Structures are given as C-alpha cells and as structure tokens.
Amino acid sequence: MDLIRTNDLTKQFDGFTAVDGVTLAVGAGEILALLGPNGAGKTTTIRMLTSILRPTRGTAEVGGFDTQRNPVGVRRSVGLLTEHHGLYTRMRPLDYLQFFGKVYGMTPDQIRARVRELAARYDLEWAFGRRLGEFSKGMRQKLALVRALLHDPPVLLLDEPTSAMDPASARTVREGIAALRSAKRAIVVCTHNLPEAEMLADRIAIIHRGRIVAHGTPAELKKVLLGDPIMELRLARSLDGAVGLLPEGIDLLASGPDWIRYRTARPEKVNPELLGALAAAGVPVVTLSEVHRSLEDVYLQVVAGQEGAAERAV
Amino acid sequence: MNAGALATFDLFGGALTVARREIRDQMRDWRILIPIILLTLFFPALMNFTARQAVEFVGRYGAPLIGERLIPFLLMVVGFFPVSISLVIALESFAGERERLSLEPLLATPLTEGQLYLGKMLASLAPPLAASYLGISVYLIGLAIQIGWRPPGMLLAQVVLLTTAQALVMVSGAVVISLQTTSVRAANLLASFIILPVSQLIIGESLIMFWGRYTILWWVVLALTVIGVVLGRMGLHLFNREEVLGREFDVLRLRSGWDYFWHAFRQGAKNPLDWYRGLFRGTLARLWPSVAILAAALVAAYLLGGRMASEFRLPPEILELDRLDRDALGSLAEYGFLSGQGWLWVLSNNLRAMAAATLLGCFSFGVLAVILLMAPVGIVGYFAGNMALAGQDVGRFLAALVLPHAVLEIPAALVGGAAILQLGLAAISPPQGRSLGQNLLLALAEWARLFLGLVVPLLAGAAALEVFVTPRIALLLLNGM
C-alpha cells in the first residue's frame, strides 16, 4: 500500500520552476531517499507533501489524504523533521513535547507514555532537566526526531536530517532513523549525503533542477547508470595463457601481470565457468570479487549528464 | 492519536494551546519581563508622585483645573506604556519564528490558520494588557491612598477600553507586518507605520483629555475597535502557510512588479479604443459597489452640512445673491475666472485634492479619502441650508452656482473616490492565491486606469465649465442678465 503518491507534482515561484513534474510512490515499510544538490527542489517537494505549499500543478496523496483537499488530514499523518531543528530553546524537553502532543490532539497520559518510550529509545532521558538551548546539535536533532514521531505518524518526512552536523552527531541521528523502519510506515529522507542515502534507503530518487532524473534501488541505479557489474580476478601466479580461458560474454576491461578486470551481464553464470576453467587448467585463484562502485559514481554521472544536456539545450 | 480529542480541538482550544506556550516562553525572556515589571510597578508609582506634586503645585496658584485634568491623563499614560510592549511581541510573532527557523515544524502541525493566527494574537495581547490593567490598579490605589482621588466609573471604563483598543490596533497591525517580513529587523523597520500613527493618536487623546471632552473618547474607542477588527481580518486573510514560509518578502522586484502593473493596466488592449472599451465594460462594472458607498457618503455629507446650518448660521445679508450685477463678471475675471489660467488653477487644485485623497486613502483603508471628498459637498450642503434658513431659493442657488460644473465634477468624485476606496481596501483582503503586493498593484492599476481614462478628463471638463460657464449661468439665473 502506497502511503505517499505524487503525480506530476509541480511548483513554480514567480515563473521559476522549483519542482517539475515529480511522480513518486512510497509504500509502507519503505524508505525513499530523495537525493540532490542544494536547490534541487527537495525541500519544496517535502513542503508540498506536508501541505505547507500548494502545488502549481499535479497532485499528491499522503497517508491516504489529498494534500490540497484535506491538508489537516495530511498533517496529522505526517511527522516532519526539518533541516534545522526549529526547537524553542528556552523550553525544557518535556514542556516542548507536551505542546506538540496537545497540538496533535493527544491526551496528557498518551503524551507522557510516548515521551517516556521515545526518550528511552533515543537516550535523551538524562537530559530532560536541561533547557533545549543547552542541548548539543545531535541531541537537538534527536529531540526534533522525537517531536516528529510523537504522534506515531504513518509517514515520516526527514529533510536533510544530518546536514551541518559533526560526524558523531550525524551517525547518532542516522542510526536513529534506521531504527524507524517499520512495516506500517513510509519514510522519505531528503539528503545530499550519498553514503547516508545508500545506507538508509530502499530506493533512491535523484532530483536535479526540480526533476526526478533517476529512480530505483541503489543496485538498479548502479546497473542502469554504470553498466553491468565489474569483476576482478587475482591469481597466485602470472596470467600467462590464462586469458585464453575466459568464457564468452566477458568484456575484458583491464589486466595486469596477475590480475584481470572484466564486465559481465551474467556474473552468476560466467564466474563459476571461469573458476571451473581455471581450476581445470591448474591456475591457482587468490580472489574473485565485484569491484565496488559507489552511489557517488552514479550520482555524479547523472548530474553530469543533466548538466551536459542543459548546456547542449542552451 | 485520539480522534475524539482531535475533533474537539476547536479554534479556541488550538489558539489557547499556542498562546499558552508563547506566553510561557515570554515569561522566560528577561528582555520582555523586566520592562513589563518596571512599567507595571515602578512607573505607576512615579506617576503617583508626579500627580501628587502637580496637584499640590497648581493648587498653590489657584489652578486646580490643571491637576484635575492631569490625573486622568496620567491614568491613560500609565495604561498605555505597558501596552506598547505588545508591539514588540507581536512584531516578533511570525518574523521571529521564521528567523529562528522554528516556524516550519509549527506549520506542519494540524493547527489551522485561524488557530495559529488567533493564538499569536492572544499571546501578544494578554501579557501587556494584564500588565497595563495592573499598572492602572497600582496607580489608582496609590492615588486613593495619597490624595484620596477615585476615578469616576465612566472615566475608568473609558481608559480601560481605550487601552484595550489601542493594544488591539497595535497588535493587529504588528502581526500583519510580522507576516509580511522575513526578519525581526525588517519588521522593526516597518513598525514606524504603527508607531507614528499611534503617537499621533496619543497626542490627540491627550488634547481631548486636557480639553475635558471625555465623551469624544467613546468615538476614539469605537474607531480604534473598528480599525483593530479590520486589521485583524486583514492579518487573518493574509495568513496562509504558503505565504508565510514560501515567499521572499524583502526582495523588491521592480521589473516583475512593473510587468504585473502594466499587464493589469493594459488589460490586453490592442489600441486606445479597445482600452476604453475595457475600462467601461470591465473596470467600471466592477466599481459599482464602491460608487454606491461614495454616493451614499456624499448624500450624507450634503444632509449633514444642511443640518450644521441651523447650528452655525451665516448672516443673511451675505447670502443675498440677487445683489450680483454685471460688474461681478469683471471681479471674477480679476480672480482668474473666464481665462485659461483660471481653468488650469481650478484643474490643478482638484487634481491636488484627488492626489491628497489617494495618499490618505492608502493609509486609512480609503476612509480618510471618503471624508476628504465629503468635505466640499458638506460645505455646499451647509450653504444650501443657510440659504433655506434665509428664505432664499435653494434650487436656484444650486442650479446657478453648483450644478453647471457639478454635472462633471460629481461623477469624477464618485469614480475617483470609488477607485481610491478600492485601492485602500485592497490591503485588507487579497483573494486566495494572490499576495498582498499583487493585490495592491492590481488595485493601483485599476486606479490608474480610472484616473487616466475618466477622472482627469472629467475634472478637466468640470474645471472648464466652472471657469467659463458657471459664472455666466450664475448671472443669468440670479439676476436675469
């Protein structure tokens, strides 16, 4: 069941198109990373999904509610973590969370129970005597995450949750987000942090100048955009005539005295054949492994392609 | 989530939740707390001391009246000073949250626009008003103890209501400003739009109090309440999440502003004839409600002027129009009538009046413009009333001296006044999907279309009639010459 569904979602500001025809679906239990550089349209998309901004064109349904026809229903279904924590720094955590709990229509008992549970989960109980202004950046973002989760929303929208954070704080928050994966919840994480997207997301949508330019699982994106997997074979002695043992369908990319690198569309068939042939020829194999290609390669290729296309259009 | 609780989370429930949080937050801010304490407790005590000293001093010189007037005046001042804090809080309400980046989480909650807006208003009003009432109490208790002075119930009610209405106006206006700015600094810069009129108001109220005409204060309370409600409605209308979070208010985009204005001014016309056709079919057709209001106001002004005639009568001998003779034409020529120069003078005078009305109308939702346009009609009514009281033929007076040029001048006043009224009201309620700036530009374009296409030509024609035709008709009708 899709908890978020958009169709041709578009937003223009005074003639500038910030989001251009975004069509997406995020199901329950899924984490989607919306990946893109600053100004790509991620935050505008999130704001349309929370019914803060009205789309210029297209539709969006969140938690089963239309963002334009039932904005209150949408906002009840959504927990939002903004790039900047947006806490009231003079307040104490409990007062702060009680305020938001009331706003979401929770009873005092419900708020207390939920705060206890979430504070324990995110290790914040010890800091409840302090004012929010005394919290570290990581703690503030964790408390903002607690705020977003307080009413147990089926949809979580996390806009740049770890930007401008030190590595330790970012890791804490990232682990917190990873722990939120649930069969009944859809999560969208906006980020320009590639390892974060790869670590957290089931699917990734790359957004550039307001348009979704690539969309799929990390593996799918790598395959589609970077081509078939690349394998590297290392032997215990020099290759000599071993190259002649390579089965058909292998695209030899590079080689050294005792190693070769090749691309294959069907590693599950080709690799056992190759190993069998090498074993039969008595060639000792040290390793056969897939060459790691990062999401960064995918992202840079997509963005570079888009920039090139735009320049050509100009 | 509790669905029942959500259902009962009504306008006031939500607004009170927002207000309570904000007030608790304010009470933790020493920059707000210290002035409130000082103005609530120490300032009234200082005013007590001032009042006692002043009463003793003027009593020594046989001028107790000054003391009698000073004590109520200081009562008003004691009430007003804490209320001025509300301006600071209200200016900060949206702009401050936007600046601290805490607004977006709030806007992402199920709170409605009404709940958020009302909550902010209540939070800005409640602490300064409470401080103000407390300050008034401290001042009155001090006076009762020191000189045994107790305020008449009516005066106390007036001061309390006046304080409340002033706070309402300042907070409503400040929230509107706060909604239209992205930083507290920008909001503070724009606050002069509130501070200057309010300071003028306080000077006016002080004069009224020293004059001792306390009944006028009821009218001030009424006027302030109306302005407060209008500003409140305007703020509520302007407040939507998209505008508050999505729009960049501080950037002046002259080019796009001009394009928007020009598009609205031209209305897609291909040539001047096409433009005039659009003016009559579109712009004038939309103007009728405002024209009707203006017409009613002018009629009221005429009747009011007539009524004033019985209170302030003119000597009958100066109203004997039959004494006009042919030499009068010569005198009129000396004053510039019957010449091109006179025409230019009358026209420029009328255009100046319209420009002044436009300027005043922009800052008063059109009200002051209507009052300004009512004034000449009221004067005509006043003279007509005097004519009637002196036994003269009012119809002949109007037909001779007013109607010849009024035939064009009154339509010009109606159309021009209605255009100004619409321009003034444009700030109150921009339609959904249109920003305040866009609505003002649109109203300005309509105003420009009407003035350029109708009002100025009508006034030019009226000036020509007034200078060249009216004097001759006057002599013809009044003296048969």
Contacts between the chains, C-beta under 8 A, distances in Angstrom:
chain1	res1	chain2	res2	distance
A	13	B	246	6.9
A	13	B	247	7.9
A	14	B	253	7.4
A	14	B	256	6.2
A	15	B	256	7.8
A	47	B	104	8.0
A	47	B	245	6.9
A	47	B	246	7.2
A	50	B	107	7.9
A	50	B	108	4.7
A	51	B	241	7.5
A	52	B	104	7.3
A	52	B	107	5.3
A	52	B	108	6.4
A	52	B	241	4.6
A	52	B	242	6.9
A	52	B	245	5.7
A	52	B	246	7.5
A	53	B	241	7.4
A	53	B	242	5.3
A	53	B	245	7.4
A	53	B	246	5.3
A	54	B	242	5.8
A	72	B	110	4.8
A	72	B	112	6.9
A	75	B	108	6.0
A	75	B	109	6.0
A	75	B	110	4.5
A	76	B	1	6.7
A	76	B	6	7.1
A	76	B	110	4.9
A	78	B	108	6.6
A	80	B	104	7.4
A	80	B	105	6.4
A	80	B	108	4.2
A	82	B	101	7.3
A	82	B	104	4.9
A	82	B	105	6.0
A	82	B	108	8.0
A	84	B	101	4.0
A	85	B	101	7.9
A	86	B	100	7.5
A	86	B	101	5.1
A	86	B	102	4.2
A	86	B	103	7.3
A	86	B	104	5.9
A	86	B	105	4.5
A	86	B	106	7.9
A	87	B	102	6.7
A	88	B	21	7.5
A	88	B	25	6.0
A	88	B	102	6.0
A	90	B	25	5.6
A	90	B	28	4.5
A	90	B	29	6.8
A	91	B	21	7.9
A	91	B	24	7.7
A	91	B	25	6.7
A	91	B	28	7.9
A	95	B	21	8.0
A	95	B	24	7.3
A	99	B	17	6.9
A	99	B	21	4.7
A	100	B	105	7.8
A	100	B	109	7.0
A	102	B	17	5.0
A	103	B	14	7.2
A	103	B	17	6.1
A	103	B	18	7.9
A	103	B	109	4.7
A	103	B	110	7.0
A	103	B	111	5.8
A	104	B	1	6.5
A	104	B	6	7.9
A	104	B	109	6.7
A	104	B	110	6.6
A	105	B	1	6.2
A	105	B	2	5.7
A	105	B	3	7.8
A	105	B	5	4.3
A	105	B	6	3.6
A	105	B	9	5.1
A	105	B	110	7.4
A	106	B	1	6.6
A	106	B	2	6.4
A	106	B	5	7.0
A	107	B	2	5.8
A	107	B	5	6.1
A	110	B	2	6.8
A	144	B	105	7.3
A	147	B	105	6.7
A	151	B	1	5.3
A	152	B	1	7.1
